[in-house]
Amino acid sequence: MELQTDGIVLKARPYGERDMILTLLTPEHGRITVLARSVGKNKKQSVLYAQNFVFSHYQLFKGKSMYVVDSADVAEAFYGLREDISRLSLAQYFADVAAKSGEETDAAALCSLLLNSLYLLSATELDERLIKLVFETKFCIIEGVFPSVSCVNCGKTPAKWSFRDGLFCEDCGNGYPLTAGMVSALKHISENDGKKAYLFSLSEDSARYLSKLLSDYVAFVCDTEFSSLAYYRSLSL
């Protein structure tokens, strides 16, 4: 059985002396695990398509326990990521989050989000914090776990965020405090796609606070503490 698919490498790990096992995110089939043979033969540099974040067109065939790479044509390698350790670590965080997507996830939407985010990190000077805020918000929307940006009890403008129960206004419920600017940013991201999603502004303190809050929420819904996020945060200390 053969399979042709596009895929982004979320994770690559050695398998024996020369082979690699790749976790791919594909638009049609979601996450799949494939075996790439003899890609570790050159110890100085592994085959490009078997490296993290690389987007390729794959020709696969069915092996005994998983698909095996027959051929791969690299479409985008995001070389710019290798020039900035902060953006590279953030890209790894994005890949790790994408690897936690559910079985019923809209894989095409998630692929598009990840590709766009990697491109913005690699080839533009857009503030990486904005890229992160949009990625995390859109990921939660795709996963169906992003709350409505209004009070869950009365529908008023929210001012608190309970990870378990949703957003509340000042008079309803409890949660992490939100300023009007943060609520406006979340609403803007959730209601806009493409370049327009990034056209918002926040003060430095608000952006830092909301960035941590969204990361904590992603960790909450994924039930995972991401080591790549911890490393990314350590770079800004």
URPEDA-V35542 format. One record per residue. RES is the residue in three letters. PHI is phi in radians with two decimals (999 if undefined). D_LAST is the distance of its C-alpha to the last C-alpha in Angstrom with 1 decimal. Layout:
RES:PHI:D_LAST / RES:PHI:D_LAST
//
This chain:
MET:999:50.2 / GLU:-1.89:48.1 / LEU:-2.49:45.2 / GLN:-1.89:43.8 / THR:-2.77:40.4 / ASP:-1.48:37.3 / GLY:-2.82:34.1 / ILE:-1.87:30.3 / VAL:-1.33:29.0 / LEU:-1.51:26.5 / LYS:-2.71:26.6 / ALA:-2.30:28.5 / ARG:-2.35:29.4 / PRO:-1.11:32.0 / TYR:-2.41:35.4 / GLY:1.31:37.6 / GLU:-1.45:37.7 / ARG:-2.15:37.9 / ASP:-1.66:37.2 / MET:-2.35:34.2 / ILE:-1.82:33.9 / LEU:-1.91:32.3 / THR:-1.74:31.2 / LEU:-1.88:32.1 / LEU:-1.82:31.7 / THR:-2.05:35.0 / PRO:-1.24:36.3 / GLU:-1.65:39.7 / HIS:-2.12:39.0 / GLY:1.17:35.5 / ARG:-1.43:33.7 / ILE:-2.35:35.9 / THR:-1.87:35.6 / VAL:-2.30:37.3 / LEU:-1.79:38.2 / ALA:-1.89:37.7 / ARG:-1.57:40.1 / SER:1.05:39.9 / VAL:-1.48:36.6 / GLY:-1.76:35.2 / LYS:-1.10:38.3 / ASN:-1.52:36.5 / LYS:-1.22:34.0 / LYS:-1.34:32.3 / GLN:-2.73:31.5 / SER:-1.29:32.3 / VAL:-1.02:34.3 / LEU:-1.00:32.2 / TYR:-1.14:33.2 / ALA:-1.71:31.9 / GLN:-1.77:28.2 / ASN:-0.96:25.5 / PHE:1.34:25.6 / VAL:-1.25:28.9 / PHE:-1.85:31.5 / SER:-2.42:35.1 / HIS:-1.71:38.7 / TYR:-1.86:39.8 / GLN:-1.96:43.3 / LEU:-2.07:43.3 / PHE:-2.29:46.1 / LYS:-1.36:46.4 / GLY:-1.63:46.1 / LYS:-1.16:47.1 / SER:-2.18:43.9 / MET:-2.82:41.8 / TYR:-1.25:42.0 / VAL:-2.09:42.0 / VAL:-1.28:40.9 / ASP:-1.57:44.1 / SER:-2.73:42.5 / ALA:-2.63:39.4 / ASP:-1.93:39.1 / VAL:-1.21:35.6 / ALA:-1.73:35.1 / GLU:-2.70:31.5 / ALA:-1.86:28.9 / PHE:0.91:26.0 / TYR:-1.03:25.6 / GLY:-1.05:23.0 / LEU:-1.12:20.4 / ARG:-1.28:20.7 / GLU:-1.68:19.7 / ASP:-2.49:16.1 / ILE:-1.10:13.9 / SER:-1.16:11.7 / ARG:-1.20:15.1 / LEU:-1.12:16.6 / SER:-1.19:14.3 / LEU:-1.20:14.9 / ALA:-1.05:18.5 / GLN:-1.13:18.6 / TYR:-1.08:17.4 / PHE:-1.03:20.2 / ALA:-1.11:22.6 / ASP:-1.14:21.8 / VAL:-1.15:22.4 / ALA:-1.04:25.6 / ALA:-1.22:26.7 / LYS:-1.71:26.9 / SER:-1.10:29.3 / GLY:-1.38:32.6 / GLU:-1.14:36.0 / GLU:-1.68:37.3 / THR:-1.09:34.4 / ASP:-1.25:35.5 / ALA:-1.11:34.5 / ALA:-1.11:35.5 / ALA:-1.15:33.3 / LEU:-1.19:30.3 / CYS:-1.04:31.0 / SER:-1.08:31.2 / LEU:-1.07:27.9 / LEU:-1.17:26.1 / LEU:-1.08:27.9 / ASN:-1.09:27.2 / SER:-1.17:23.4 / LEU:-1.13:23.3 / TYR:-1.10:25.4 / LEU:-1.12:23.3 / LEU:-1.21:20.1 / SER:-1.46:22.3 / ALA:-2.11:24.7 / THR:-2.29:23.5 / GLU:-1.79:21.0 / LEU:-1.02:20.7 / ASP:-0.89:17.3 / GLU:-1.10:15.7 / ARG:-1.16:14.8 / LEU:-1.15:18.5 / ILE:-1.04:19.4 / LYS:-1.13:17.4 / LEU:-1.05:19.0 / VAL:-1.20:22.4 / PHE:-1.03:22.2 / GLU:-1.14:21.4 / THR:-1.12:24.0 / LYS:-1.14:26.6 / PHE:-1.05:26.0 / CYS:-1.13:26.9 / ILE:-1.15:29.8 / ILE:-1.07:31.1 / GLU:-1.34:30.9 / GLY:1.34:32.8 / VAL:-2.11:30.3 / PHE:-1.51:29.0 / PRO:-1.28:30.6 / SER:-1.10:32.9 / VAL:-1.48:31.3 / SER:-2.83:33.8 / CYS:-1.09:34.7 / VAL:-1.21:36.2 / ASN:-1.59:38.8 / CYS:-2.18:40.1 / GLY:1.46:38.5 / LYS:-1.29:37.1 / THR:-1.08:33.7 / PRO:-1.32:31.1 / ALA:-2.42:28.7 / LYS:-2.52:27.4 / TRP:-2.26:26.3 / SER:-1.73:27.5 / PHE:-1.01:26.3 / ARG:-1.47:29.7 / ASP:-1.95:32.0 / GLY:1.99:30.7 / LEU:-1.71:30.2 / PHE:-2.30:32.1 / CYS:-1.40:33.2 / GLU:-1.06:33.0 / ASP:-1.66:36.3 / CYS:-2.19:35.8 / GLY:1.16:33.7 / ASN:-2.34:30.3 / GLY:2.83:26.8 / TYR:-1.21:23.3 / PRO:-1.19:23.9 / LEU:-2.23:24.0 / THR:-1.51:24.7 / ALA:-1.07:27.4 / GLY:-1.13:25.0 / MET:-1.15:23.2 / VAL:-1.09:26.6 / SER:-1.09:27.8 / ALA:-1.14:25.0 / LEU:-1.08:25.6 / LYS:-1.15:29.3 / HIS:-1.09:29.1 / ILE:-1.09:27.2 / SER:-1.20:29.6 / GLU:-1.74:32.6 / ASN:-2.23:31.9 / ASP:-2.12:31.7 / GLY:1.09:31.0 / LYS:-1.05:29.6 / LYS:-1.10:30.5 / ALA:-1.08:27.9 / TYR:-1.63:25.1 / LEU:-1.58:26.9 / PHE:-2.57:25.3 / SER:-2.36:22.9 / LEU:-2.49:20.5 / SER:-1.14:18.8 / GLU:-1.00:15.1 / ASP:-1.15:14.9 / SER:-1.17:17.4 / ALA:-1.12:15.8 / ARG:-1.14:12.5 / TYR:-1.14:14.8 / LEU:-1.16:17.2 / SER:-1.07:14.9 / LYS:-1.17:13.8 / LEU:-1.10:17.5 / LEU:-1.16:18.8 / SER:-1.08:16.7 / ASP:-1.12:18.0 / TYR:-1.21:21.4 / VAL:-1.07:21.5 / ALA:-1.07:20.6 / PHE:-1.15:23.4 / VAL:-1.28:26.0 / CYS:-1.55:25.3 / ASP:0.93:25.1 / THR:-2.54:22.4 / GLU:-1.71:18.8 / PHE:-1.51:17.4 / SER:-1.14:15.7 / SER:-1.14:14.9 / LEU:-1.20:13.0 / ALA:-1.05:11.0 / TYR:-1.18:10.3 / TYR:-1.04:9.5 / ARG:-1.11:6.9 / SER:-1.14:5.3 / LEU:-1.26:5.6 / SER:-1.71:3.8 / LEU:-1.35:0.0
//
